[in-house]
Amino acid sequence: MLYRHTGLQGDKNICDADIIALLQISSNNREINALIGASSGYLHEIRKTRNEIYHSSSMKVSNEK
C-alpha cells in the first residue's frame, strides 16, 4: 500500500528510509549501478511508475501499462 511520506527530515537511520529514498540512493551510487549493470534502467522505471501513481489524484494503477 502506498502512503504519503513527509520526507526524511527527522530520520537519522537508513533503516527508516522509504522506497523512493532507497531508489534515489541506488540510482546515484556508482558501485550499486556497477553491480546491477544493465538492470539499473529498472530503477528509473520503478521511480517513474511510483511517481505517476503517487502524484495522481486517485492513486490507482491502470491495466494499460
Summary of the structure (lengths in Angstrom):
residues: 65
radius of gyration: 13.6
end to end distance: 18.7
largest distance: 39.0
contacts: 111
relative contact order: 0.14
helix: 58%
strand: 0%
